[in-house]
Amino acid sequence: MAAFVKVSSFEEGQVIWSKGSKIDAWRFIITGLVAASTESPTGMLMPISIYGEGSWFGEQSIINRKASYADFVCLAPTDVMSISGDIVLELMETQPTFALYLTRLMAWRVQKTSEMLMLMKFGNPCLRVVMGLSLFAEALFYHSDRPPTIGFGLGVEIPVKQKTLADLCGVSRTIFSEFVQKLAAAGWLTISYGKLEILQLPHWHKFSNKQRERKFNDLNPTIEELLKELKSDPA
């Protein structure tokens, strides 16, 4: 496989693939952070998946042989390893274990993406901010490409400016700051030097799973309701 692997570097803000473009390689994040984003009803980009170190991405378009469904944008300086899409398809045909892994991975991601799209498109600003932060908590701590199989630590820092985070959540900087301050006051975040650190990760993980199951007519929670849900026992 080594002969087919390429390593590339991207700057913060650089687009790896644009929506509608051809994805011809499966990519693995060595260092950095990538968001798969789509346009909101108001014309702003919003994240539907966040990929951190140790995550593969791009398999859906390769297997379906369709154009990219989202813009894949680097949120930080990012180094990736790439394997040609043709090699991925060949492995799917010749390696049953690999095919099973990739099929399960894609099924998990499709489910998460559809649920997240509903939340981020139709949820109120409060829900979009808290769920946007939970995406980062997942991606930065245990990778966003599978259910967690390792233990949780105490916290993880988001290496992205708050203005960028607000844009990704589809809200103004003022609204984003309002909810971030309330989350910090309740002990779910710390704020320092313009950066955010997410605390009590097991609670965020359980919260994310619960929110993805929200009913279509239940997308207007208050910040007090979301704080209460975050506080529930993560066991």
PyRosetta script that sets phi, psi and omega in degrees:
from pyrosetta import init, pose_from_sequence

init()
pose = pose_from_sequence("MAAFVKVSSFEEGQVIWSKGSKIDAWRFIITGLVAASTESPTGMLMPISIYGEGSWFGEQSIINRKASYADFVCLAPTDVMSISGDIVLELMETQPTFALYLTRLMAWRVQKTSEMLMLMKFGNPCLRVVMGLSLFAEALFYHSDRPPTIGFGLGVEIPVKQKTLADLCGVSRTIFSEFVQKLAAAGWLTISYGKLEILQLPHWHKFSNKQRERKFNDLNPTIEELLKELKSDPA")
pose.set_psi(1, -26.9)
pose.set_omega(1, -174.5)
pose.set_phi(2, -56.5)
pose.set_psi(2, -33.7)
pose.set_omega(2, -178.3)
pose.set_phi(3, -68.2)
pose.set_psi(3, -19.2)
pose.set_omega(3, -176.2)
pose.set_phi(4, -102.1)
pose.set_psi(4, 0.6)
pose.set_omega(4, -175.9)
pose.set_phi(5, -94.7)
pose.set_psi(5, 136.1)
pose.set_omega(5, 175.4)
pose.set_phi(6, -125.7)
pose.set_psi(6, 147.6)
pose.set_omega(6, 178.4)
pose.set_phi(7, -116.3)
pose.set_psi(7, 132.7)
pose.set_omega(7, -179.3)
pose.set_phi(8, -132.3)
pose.set_psi(8, 156.3)
pose.set_omega(8, 178.6)
pose.set_phi(9, -122.7)
pose.set_psi(9, 142.8)
pose.set_omega(9, -179.6)
pose.set_phi(10, -131.7)
pose.set_psi(10, 148.7)
pose.set_omega(10, 178.5)
pose.set_phi(11, -88.9)
pose.set_psi(11, 162.5)
pose.set_omega(11, 175.3)
pose.set_phi(12, -58.1)
pose.set_psi(12, 131.6)
pose.set_omega(12, -179.7)
pose.set_phi(13, 88.9)
pose.set_psi(13, -9.3)
pose.set_omega(13, -178.5)
pose.set_phi(14, -75.5)
pose.set_psi(14, 140.5)
pose.set_omega(14, -179.9)
pose.set_phi(15, -91.4)
pose.set_psi(15, 123.1)
pose.set_omega(15, 177.3)
pose.set_phi(16, -79.4)
pose.set_psi(16, -49.3)
pose.set_omega(16, 174.0)
pose.set_phi(17, -136.3)
pose.set_psi(17, 139.1)
pose.set_omega(17, 173.8)
pose.set_phi(18, -93.7)
pose.set_psi(18, 152.5)
pose.set_omega(18, 176.6)
pose.set_phi(19, -57.1)
pose.set_psi(19, 131.1)
pose.set_omega(19, -179.3)
pose.set_phi(20, 92.8)
pose.set_psi(20, -8.9)
pose.set_omega(20, 179.7)
pose.set_phi(21, -85.5)
pose.set_psi(21, 164.4)
pose.set_omega(21, 179.7)
pose.set_phi(22, -81.4)
pose.set_psi(22, 132.5)
pose.set_omega(22, 174.2)
pose.set_phi(23, -100.8)
pose.set_psi(23, 113.1)
pose.set_omega(23, -174.5)
pose.set_phi(24, -112.4)
pose.set_psi(24, 10.1)
pose.set_omega(24, -179.5)
pose.set_phi(25, -151.4)
pose.set_psi(25, 147.5)
pose.set_omega(25, 173.9)
pose.set_phi(26, -93.3)
pose.set_psi(26, 129.4)
pose.set_omega(26, -171.5)
pose.set_phi(27, -120.1)
pose.set_psi(27, 145.5)
pose.set_omega(27, -177.9)
pose.set_phi(28, -121.7)
pose.set_psi(28, 129.5)
pose.set_omega(28, -177.4)
pose.set_phi(29, -84.5)
pose.set_psi(29, 115.4)
pose.set_omega(29, 176.4)
pose.set_phi(30, -79.9)
pose.set_psi(30, -50.9)
pose.set_omega(30, 172.5)
pose.set_phi(31, -142.3)
pose.set_psi(31, 148.8)
pose.set_omega(31, 175.9)
pose.set_phi(32, 118.7)
pose.set_psi(32, -164.6)
pose.set_omega(32, -173.3)
pose.set_phi(33, -153.8)
pose.set_psi(33, 130.7)
pose.set_omega(33, -177.5)
pose.set_phi(34, -129.1)
pose.set_psi(34, 137.2)
pose.set_omega(34, 176.2)
pose.set_phi(35, -113.4)
pose.set_psi(35, 132.1)
pose.set_omega(35, 168.4)
pose.set_phi(36, -92.2)
pose.set_psi(36, 113.2)
pose.set_omega(36, -172.7)
pose.set_phi(37, -122.7)
pose.set_psi(37, 151.7)
pose.set_omega(37, 175.8)
pose.set_phi(38, -132.6)
pose.set_psi(38, 166.8)
pose.set_omega(38, -175.6)
pose.set_phi(39, -81.7)
pose.set_psi(39, 134.8)
pose.set_omega(39, 178.4)
pose.set_phi(40, -82.5)
pose.set_psi(40, 170.0)
pose.set_omega(40, 177.7)
pose.set_phi(41, -59.0)
pose.set_psi(41, -22.2)
pose.set_omega(41, 179.9)
pose.set_phi(42, -93.2)
pose.set_psi(42, 3.2)
pose.set_omega(42, 178.0)
pose.set_phi(43, 91.3)
pose.set_psi(43, 2.0)
pose.set_omega(43, 179.5)
pose.set_phi(44, -92.9)
pose.set_psi(44, 151.6)
pose.set_omega(44, 175.0)
pose.set_phi(45, -78.1)
pose.set_psi(45, 139.1)
pose.set_omega(45, 176.9)
pose.set_phi(46, -135.2)
pose.set_psi(46, 143.1)
pose.set_omega(46, -176.5)
pose.set_phi(47, -78.7)
pose.set_psi(47, 135.6)
pose.set_omega(47, 172.2)
pose.set_phi(48, -111.7)
pose.set_psi(48, -15.5)
pose.set_omega(48, 173.8)
pose.set_phi(49, -151.1)
pose.set_psi(49, 141.0)
pose.set_omega(49, 173.8)
pose.set_phi(50, -120.6)
pose.set_psi(50, 131.6)
pose.set_omega(50, -178.9)
pose.set_phi(51, -116.7)
pose.set_psi(51, 126.7)
pose.set_omega(51, 178.7)
pose.set_phi(52, -108.7)
pose.set_psi(52, -170.8)
pose.set_omega(52, -179.1)
pose.set_phi(53, -56.9)
pose.set_psi(53, 135.6)
pose.set_omega(53, 178.6)
pose.set_phi(54, 89.2)
pose.set_psi(54, 6.0)
pose.set_omega(54, -178.4)
pose.set_phi(55, -106.4)
pose.set_psi(55, 140.1)
pose.set_omega(55, 170.1)
pose.set_phi(56, -91.1)
pose.set_psi(56, 152.6)
pose.set_omega(56, 174.9)
pose.set_phi(57, -154.3)
pose.set_psi(57, 155.0)
pose.set_omega(57, 178.3)
pose.set_phi(58, 104.6)
pose.set_psi(58, -0.6)
pose.set_omega(58, -174.5)
pose.set_phi(59, -68.2)
pose.set_psi(59, -31.8)
pose.set_omega(59, -174.1)
pose.set_phi(60, -61.5)
pose.set_psi(60, -47.1)
pose.set_omega(60, -178.9)
pose.set_phi(61, -69.4)
pose.set_psi(61, -31.8)
pose.set_omega(61, 178.5)
pose.set_phi(62, -66.1)
pose.set_psi(62, -47.4)
pose.set_omega(62, -176.4)
pose.set_phi(63, -70.8)
pose.set_psi(63, -40.2)
pose.set_omega(63, 179.5)
pose.set_phi(64, -79.5)
pose.set_psi(64, -12.0)
pose.set_omega(64, -177.7)
pose.set_phi(65, 57.0)
pose.set_psi(65, 41.9)
pose.set_omega(65, 178.4)
pose.set_phi(66, -123.1)
pose.set_psi(66, 165.7)
pose.set_omega(66, -179.9)
pose.set_phi(67, -69.3)
pose.set_psi(67, 163.7)
pose.set_omega(67, -179.2)
pose.set_phi(68, -60.5)
pose.set_psi(68, 134.1)
pose.set_omega(68, -179.6)
pose.set_phi(69, -85.5)
pose.set_psi(69, -5.0)
pose.set_omega(69, -175.0)
pose.set_phi(70, -151.4)
pose.set_psi(70, 168.8)
pose.set_omega(70, 169.9)
pose.set_phi(71, -88.8)
pose.set_psi(71, 125.4)
pose.set_omega(71, 177.5)
pose.set_phi(72, -100.8)
pose.set_psi(72, 108.2)
pose.set_omega(72, -171.3)
pose.set_phi(73, -119.2)
pose.set_psi(73, 137.6)
pose.set_omega(73, 177.4)
pose.set_phi(74, -78.2)
pose.set_psi(74, 124.7)
pose.set_omega(74, 178.6)
pose.set_phi(75, -91.8)
pose.set_psi(75, -7.7)
pose.set_omega(75, 178.2)
pose.set_phi(76, -155.3)
pose.set_psi(76, 165.4)
pose.set_omega(76, 173.8)
pose.set_phi(77, -54.1)
pose.set_psi(77, 130.5)
pose.set_omega(77, -168.9)
pose.set_phi(78, -134.5)
pose.set_psi(78, 133.6)
pose.set_omega(78, 172.4)
pose.set_phi(79, -110.6)
pose.set_psi(79, 130.9)
pose.set_omega(79, -179.1)
pose.set_phi(80, -128.5)
pose.set_psi(80, 152.0)
pose.set_omega(80, 172.1)
pose.set_phi(81, -107.4)
pose.set_psi(81, 135.6)
pose.set_omega(81, -174.8)
pose.set_phi(82, -122.2)
pose.set_psi(82, 142.2)
pose.set_omega(82, 172.9)
pose.set_phi(83, -123.9)
pose.set_psi(83, 131.2)
pose.set_omega(83, -177.1)
pose.set_phi(84, -54.0)
pose.set_psi(84, 142.5)
pose.set_omega(84, 177.0)
pose.set_phi(85, -60.4)
pose.set_psi(85, -33.4)
pose.set_omega(85, 178.4)
pose.set_phi(86, -63.4)
pose.set_psi(86, -38.2)
pose.set_omega(86, 178.3)
pose.set_phi(87, -66.9)
pose.set_psi(87, -40.8)
pose.set_omega(87, 178.5)
pose.set_phi(88, -60.2)
pose.set_psi(88, -44.6)
pose.set_omega(88, 179.9)
pose.set_phi(89, -65.7)
pose.set_psi(89, -36.9)
pose.set_omega(89, 177.5)
pose.set_phi(90, -64.9)
pose.set_psi(90, -42.6)
pose.set_omega(90, 177.9)
pose.set_phi(91, -64.7)
pose.set_psi(91, -36.2)
pose.set_omega(91, 177.0)
pose.set_phi(92, -59.8)
pose.set_psi(92, -35.5)
pose.set_omega(92, -177.2)
pose.set_phi(93, -83.2)
pose.set_psi(93, -26.9)
pose.set_omega(93, -172.5)
pose.set_phi(94, -110.0)
pose.set_psi(94, -16.1)
pose.set_omega(94, -176.6)
pose.set_phi(95, -121.6)
pose.set_psi(95, 97.0)
pose.set_omega(95, -177.5)
pose.set_phi(96, -56.8)
pose.set_psi(96, -38.5)
pose.set_omega(96, -179.0)
pose.set_phi(97, -65.4)
pose.set_psi(97, -42.1)
pose.set_omega(97, 177.6)
pose.set_phi(98, -65.0)
pose.set_psi(98, -42.6)
pose.set_omega(98, -180.0)
pose.set_phi(99, -61.8)
pose.set_psi(99, -40.1)
pose.set_omega(99, 179.2)
pose.set_phi(100, -66.3)
pose.set_psi(100, -43.2)
pose.set_omega(100, 178.7)
pose.set_phi(101, -60.0)
pose.set_psi(101, -47.8)
pose.set_omega(101, -176.0)
pose.set_phi(102, -68.5)
pose.set_psi(102, -36.2)
pose.set_omega(102, 178.1)
pose.set_phi(103, -63.8)
pose.set_psi(103, -44.5)
pose.set_omega(103, 178.6)
pose.set_phi(104, -65.9)
pose.set_psi(104, -40.9)
pose.set_omega(104, 178.7)
pose.set_phi(105, -60.5)
pose.set_psi(105, -46.0)
pose.set_omega(105, -177.8)
pose.set_phi(106, -67.7)
pose.set_psi(106, -39.5)
pose.set_omega(106, 179.1)
pose.set_phi(107, -62.6)
pose.set_psi(107, -42.1)
pose.set_omega(107, 178.5)
pose.set_phi(108, -62.7)
pose.set_psi(108, -43.3)
pose.set_omega(108, -177.6)
pose.set_phi(109, -71.3)
pose.set_psi(109, -38.4)
pose.set_omega(109, 178.5)
pose.set_phi(110, -61.5)
pose.set_psi(110, -41.6)
pose.set_omega(110, 177.9)
pose.set_phi(111, -62.7)
pose.set_psi(111, -47.6)
pose.set_omega(111, -179.8)
pose.set_phi(112, -62.6)
pose.set_psi(112, -40.8)
pose.set_omega(112, -177.3)
pose.set_phi(113, -64.9)
pose.set_psi(113, -45.0)
pose.set_omega(113, -178.8)
pose.set_phi(114, -64.2)
pose.set_psi(114, -40.0)
pose.set_omega(114, 179.3)
pose.set_phi(115, -68.0)
pose.set_psi(115, -40.5)
pose.set_omega(115, -179.3)
pose.set_phi(116, -69.1)
pose.set_psi(116, -36.2)
pose.set_omega(116, 177.4)
pose.set_phi(117, -59.3)
pose.set_psi(117, -42.3)
pose.set_omega(117, 179.5)
pose.set_phi(118, -63.2)
pose.set_psi(118, -44.5)
pose.set_omega(118, -178.6)
pose.set_phi(119, -64.8)
pose.set_psi(119, -46.4)
pose.set_omega(119, -173.5)
pose.set_phi(120, -76.6)
pose.set_psi(120, -25.6)
pose.set_omega(120, 179.2)
pose.set_phi(121, -84.1)
pose.set_psi(121, -37.9)
pose.set_omega(121, -171.1)
pose.set_phi(122, -114.9)
pose.set_psi(122, -8.7)
pose.set_omega(122, 178.3)
pose.set_phi(123, -73.2)
pose.set_psi(123, 156.7)
pose.set_omega(123, 178.2)
pose.set_phi(124, -73.4)
pose.set_psi(124, 168.6)
pose.set_omega(124, -177.2)
pose.set_phi(125, -54.8)
pose.set_psi(125, -39.5)
pose.set_omega(125, 179.8)
pose.set_phi(126, -59.5)
pose.set_psi(126, -47.9)
pose.set_omega(126, -179.7)
pose.set_phi(127, -65.3)
pose.set_psi(127, -38.7)
pose.set_omega(127, -179.4)
pose.set_phi(128, -64.3)
pose.set_psi(128, -40.4)
pose.set_omega(128, -179.7)
pose.set_phi(129, -65.6)
pose.set_psi(129, -49.4)
pose.set_omega(129, -175.9)
pose.set_phi(130, -67.8)
pose.set_psi(130, -40.1)
pose.set_omega(130, 178.3)
pose.set_phi(131, -70.7)
pose.set_psi(131, -34.3)
pose.set_omega(131, 175.6)
pose.set_phi(132, -60.6)
pose.set_psi(132, -43.4)
pose.set_omega(132, 177.7)
pose.set_phi(133, -64.9)
pose.set_psi(133, -36.6)
pose.set_omega(133, -179.5)
pose.set_phi(134, -66.6)
pose.set_psi(134, -31.0)
pose.set_omega(134, 175.7)
pose.set_phi(135, -61.2)
pose.set_psi(135, -42.4)
pose.set_omega(135, 178.6)
pose.set_phi(136, -66.5)
pose.set_psi(136, -39.4)
pose.set_omega(136, 178.9)
pose.set_phi(137, -58.6)
pose.set_psi(137, -42.9)
pose.set_omega(137, 179.4)
pose.set_phi(138, -66.3)
pose.set_psi(138, -51.0)
pose.set_omega(138, -174.6)
pose.set_phi(139, -63.6)
pose.set_psi(139, -41.5)
pose.set_omega(139, -174.7)
pose.set_phi(140, -78.4)
pose.set_psi(140, -25.5)
pose.set_omega(140, -176.2)
pose.set_phi(141, -95.6)
pose.set_psi(141, -53.6)
pose.set_omega(141, -176.0)
pose.set_phi(142, -126.9)
pose.set_psi(142, 16.5)
pose.set_omega(142, -178.7)
pose.set_phi(143, 76.7)
pose.set_psi(143, 142.5)
pose.set_omega(143, -174.3)
pose.set_phi(144, -94.0)
pose.set_psi(144, 7.8)
pose.set_omega(144, -172.4)
pose.set_phi(145, -97.4)
pose.set_psi(145, 8.0)
pose.set_omega(145, -179.3)
pose.set_phi(146, -165.3)
pose.set_psi(146, 161.1)
pose.set_omega(146, 172.9)
pose.set_phi(147, -61.7)
pose.set_psi(147, 149.6)
pose.set_omega(147, -176.3)
pose.set_phi(148, -67.0)
pose.set_psi(148, 138.0)
pose.set_omega(148, 177.2)
pose.set_phi(149, -126.6)
pose.set_psi(149, 5.8)
pose.set_omega(149, 179.2)
pose.set_phi(150, -126.2)
pose.set_psi(150, 164.4)
pose.set_omega(150, -176.6)
pose.set_phi(151, -72.2)
pose.set_psi(151, 170.0)
pose.set_omega(151, -178.3)
pose.set_phi(152, -104.3)
pose.set_psi(152, 149.2)
pose.set_omega(152, 172.3)
pose.set_phi(153, -97.7)
pose.set_psi(153, -162.7)
pose.set_omega(153, -175.4)
pose.set_phi(154, -84.6)
pose.set_psi(154, -39.0)
pose.set_omega(154, -177.5)
pose.set_phi(155, -165.5)
pose.set_psi(155, 169.9)
pose.set_omega(155, 179.4)
pose.set_phi(156, -148.1)
pose.set_psi(156, 136.8)
pose.set_omega(156, -178.6)
pose.set_phi(157, -89.1)
pose.set_psi(157, 139.2)
pose.set_omega(157, 175.2)
pose.set_phi(158, -90.4)
pose.set_psi(158, 113.9)
pose.set_omega(158, -176.0)
pose.set_phi(159, -84.7)
pose.set_psi(159, 45.6)
pose.set_omega(159, -176.6)
pose.set_phi(160, -133.4)
pose.set_psi(160, 140.3)
pose.set_omega(160, -179.9)
pose.set_phi(161, -64.2)
pose.set_psi(161, 148.2)
pose.set_omega(161, -177.2)
pose.set_phi(162, -63.2)
pose.set_psi(162, -33.4)
pose.set_omega(162, 177.0)
pose.set_phi(163, -61.1)
pose.set_psi(163, -42.6)
pose.set_omega(163, 178.1)
pose.set_phi(164, -65.9)
pose.set_psi(164, -41.2)
pose.set_omega(164, 178.2)
pose.set_phi(165, -60.8)
pose.set_psi(165, -42.8)
pose.set_omega(165, 178.7)
pose.set_phi(166, -60.9)
pose.set_psi(166, -44.2)
pose.set_omega(166, 179.2)
pose.set_phi(167, -61.0)
pose.set_psi(167, -42.6)
pose.set_omega(167, -178.9)
pose.set_phi(168, -65.9)
pose.set_psi(168, -30.4)
pose.set_omega(168, 178.4)
pose.set_phi(169, -84.5)
pose.set_psi(169, -4.4)
pose.set_omega(169, 177.4)
pose.set_phi(170, 73.2)
pose.set_psi(170, 30.7)
pose.set_omega(170, 179.6)
pose.set_phi(171, -132.4)
pose.set_psi(171, 166.9)
pose.set_omega(171, 177.4)
pose.set_phi(172, -74.0)
pose.set_psi(172, 162.6)
pose.set_omega(172, 177.7)
pose.set_phi(173, -61.4)
pose.set_psi(173, -36.0)
pose.set_omega(173, -179.6)
pose.set_phi(174, -65.5)
pose.set_psi(174, -46.5)
pose.set_omega(174, 179.4)
pose.set_phi(175, -65.7)
pose.set_psi(175, -41.6)
pose.set_omega(175, 178.8)
pose.set_phi(176, -59.5)
pose.set_psi(176, -46.9)
pose.set_omega(176, -179.5)
pose.set_phi(177, -61.6)
pose.set_psi(177, -38.2)
pose.set_omega(177, -179.7)
pose.set_phi(178, -58.6)
pose.set_psi(178, -47.7)
pose.set_omega(178, -177.8)
pose.set_phi(179, -75.6)
pose.set_psi(179, -34.1)
pose.set_omega(179, 177.1)
pose.set_phi(180, -62.7)
pose.set_psi(180, -42.0)
pose.set_omega(180, 178.2)
pose.set_phi(181, -61.2)
pose.set_psi(181, -40.0)
pose.set_omega(181, 179.2)
pose.set_phi(182, -68.5)
pose.set_psi(182, -37.9)
pose.set_omega(182, 176.8)
pose.set_phi(183, -66.1)
pose.set_psi(183, -39.5)
pose.set_omega(183, 178.9)
pose.set_phi(184, -66.7)
pose.set_psi(184, -42.1)
pose.set_omega(184, -179.9)
pose.set_phi(185, -62.9)
pose.set_psi(185, -29.9)
pose.set_omega(185, -179.9)
pose.set_phi(186, -87.3)
pose.set_psi(186, -1.5)
pose.set_omega(186, 175.7)
pose.set_phi(187, 90.2)
pose.set_psi(187, 16.0)
pose.set_omega(187, -179.4)
pose.set_phi(188, -96.9)
pose.set_psi(188, -13.7)
pose.set_omega(188, 179.2)
pose.set_phi(189, -141.2)
pose.set_psi(189, 158.7)
pose.set_omega(189, 163.6)
pose.set_phi(190, -124.0)
pose.set_psi(190, 145.5)
pose.set_omega(190, -178.6)
pose.set_phi(191, -118.8)
pose.set_psi(191, 126.2)
pose.set_omega(191, 178.6)
pose.set_phi(192, -154.8)
pose.set_psi(192, 133.2)
pose.set_omega(192, 177.4)
pose.set_phi(193, 50.9)
pose.set_psi(193, 37.7)
pose.set_omega(193, 177.2)
pose.set_phi(194, 78.2)
pose.set_psi(194, 0.5)
pose.set_omega(194, -179.8)
pose.set_phi(195, -107.7)
pose.set_psi(195, 156.6)
pose.set_omega(195, 178.7)
pose.set_phi(196, -114.6)
pose.set_psi(196, 141.2)
pose.set_omega(196, 171.5)
pose.set_phi(197, -120.0)
pose.set_psi(197, 125.5)
pose.set_omega(197, 179.0)
pose.set_phi(198, -86.9)
pose.set_psi(198, 128.8)
pose.set_omega(198, -177.1)
pose.set_phi(199, -108.0)
pose.set_psi(199, 164.4)
pose.set_omega(199, 175.0)
pose.set_phi(200, 54.2)
pose.set_psi(200, 59.0)
pose.set_omega(200, -173.6)
pose.set_phi(201, -57.4)
pose.set_psi(201, -37.6)
pose.set_omega(201, 178.7)
pose.set_phi(202, -57.9)
pose.set_psi(202, -36.5)
pose.set_omega(202, 178.4)
pose.set_phi(203, -66.3)
pose.set_psi(203, -41.5)
pose.set_omega(203, 179.3)
pose.set_phi(204, -63.0)
pose.set_psi(204, -39.1)
pose.set_omega(204, -179.3)
pose.set_phi(205, -64.0)
pose.set_psi(205, -48.0)
pose.set_omega(205, 179.4)
pose.set_phi(206, -64.3)
pose.set_psi(206, -38.9)
pose.set_omega(206, 178.5)
pose.set_phi(207, -59.6)
pose.set_psi(207, -45.8)
pose.set_omega(207, -178.9)
pose.set_phi(208, -59.4)
pose.set_psi(208, -47.2)
pose.set_omega(208, -179.6)
pose.set_phi(209, -60.6)
pose.set_psi(209, -40.8)
pose.set_omega(209, -179.1)
pose.set_phi(210, -67.2)
pose.set_psi(210, -40.4)
pose.set_omega(210, -177.9)
pose.set_phi(211, -66.8)
pose.set_psi(211, -34.1)
pose.set_omega(211, 180.0)
pose.set_phi(212, -66.1)
pose.set_psi(212, -17.1)
pose.set_omega(212, 178.5)
pose.set_phi(213, -95.9)
pose.set_psi(213, 6.6)
pose.set_omega(213, -179.4)
pose.set_phi(214, -58.5)
pose.set_psi(214, 142.7)
pose.set_omega(214, 176.9)
pose.set_phi(215, -75.6)
pose.set_psi(215, 154.1)
pose.set_omega(215, -175.9)
pose.set_phi(216, -59.9)
pose.set_psi(216, -29.3)
pose.set_omega(216, -178.6)
pose.set_phi(217, -93.4)
pose.set_psi(217, 14.4)
pose.set_omega(217, -177.4)
pose.set_phi(218, -128.5)
pose.set_psi(218, 51.9)
pose.set_omega(218, -174.8)
pose.set_phi(219, -115.0)
pose.set_psi(219, 25.1)
pose.set_omega(219, -178.5)
pose.set_phi(220, -131.0)
pose.set_psi(220, 51.1)
pose.set_omega(220, -178.4)
pose.set_phi(221, -75.1)
pose.set_psi(221, 158.1)
pose.set_omega(221, 173.6)
pose.set_phi(222, -87.6)
pose.set_psi(222, 164.0)
pose.set_omega(222, 177.7)
pose.set_phi(223, -64.1)
pose.set_psi(223, -32.0)
pose.set_omega(223, 178.4)
pose.set_phi(224, -65.4)
pose.set_psi(224, -39.2)
pose.set_omega(224, 178.1)
pose.set_phi(225, -66.7)
pose.set_psi(225, -40.6)
pose.set_omega(225, 179.9)
pose.set_phi(226, -68.5)
pose.set_psi(226, -38.4)
pose.set_omega(226, 176.7)
pose.set_phi(227, -62.7)
pose.set_psi(227, -38.1)
pose.set_omega(227, 177.8)
pose.set_phi(228, -64.5)
pose.set_psi(228, -40.8)
pose.set_omega(228, 179.4)
pose.set_phi(229, -67.9)
pose.set_psi(229, -38.0)
pose.set_omega(229, 176.6)
pose.set_phi(230, -61.7)
pose.set_psi(230, -32.7)
pose.set_omega(230, -175.0)
pose.set_phi(231, -76.6)
pose.set_psi(231, -13.7)
pose.set_omega(231, -176.0)
pose.set_phi(232, -63.6)
pose.set_psi(232, 154.9)
pose.set_omega(232, -176.2)
pose.set_phi(233, -59.3)
pose.set_psi(233, 122.5)
pose.set_omega(233, -178.2)
pose.set_phi(234, -77.9)
pose.set_psi(234, -8.0)
pose.set_omega(234, -176.3)
pose.set_phi(235, -65.4)
pose.dump_pdb("model.pdb")
